[in-house]
Amino acid sequence: MCSSLILGSIKCSLMVFNVLHTMIGLGITGFGSYLQIEYGTYVVSVVTLTVGVFVSIAGLLGLCAVNLSRKKNWCLLTTYSALMVILFFANIAILILSFTSYDTLIDAVKTENSDVEKVQKELRHRKQIVQILQGVVVFVEFLCIWFSLMYRKHEGDMLQNGYQEFVGISGNDFIVAPEEEK
């Protein structure tokens, strides 16, 4: 019973995380589009657009892999897991950079725009908040990888089969059976 509850929550967790990835990816893409329209083609706007599209595609692929097909699609789950691994390592690199050389990370954008300089100043003042948020992002990416690999490993359709491999397992693992009389 407990095992099926845990495995059942994996699918719900993956769906929530993938919806969040899709929404955040669309938000990043929208922000990149705004930068592109308002300030022209800079490296920051192109990178922001690329990252936004990548995160959106990863989220949508995860939703399709977990939700749309009645039976698990092993290929989609493997592709989703690979994209999450890429995002995970990219976020780990950003997290390490934020702890080792935060000012270099913030000063990477060189511009004469006063709005960007204001944002950079605010980010300098909120260093710990940015580091905590980046740590949370790394943790969520790790959970997405872990849950997708666990979901991929599980055999059968979780919704239809009701975790058939657990049916024969007794829930009384800690009860000691009485010894047979001789």
FENCORZI-V299642 format. One record per helix or strand. SS is the DSSP state (A for helix, B for strand). FROM is the first residue (numbers start at 1). LEN is the number of residues. If there is no record, write none. Layout:
BEGIN
ss->{SS & SS}
from->{FROM & FROM}
len->{LEN & LEN}
END
This chain:
BEGIN
ss->{A & A & A & A & A & A & A & A}
from->{2 & 43 & 74 & 102 & 114 & 127 & 158 & 164}
len->{38 & 26 & 27 & 5 & 12 & 27 & 4 & 3}
END
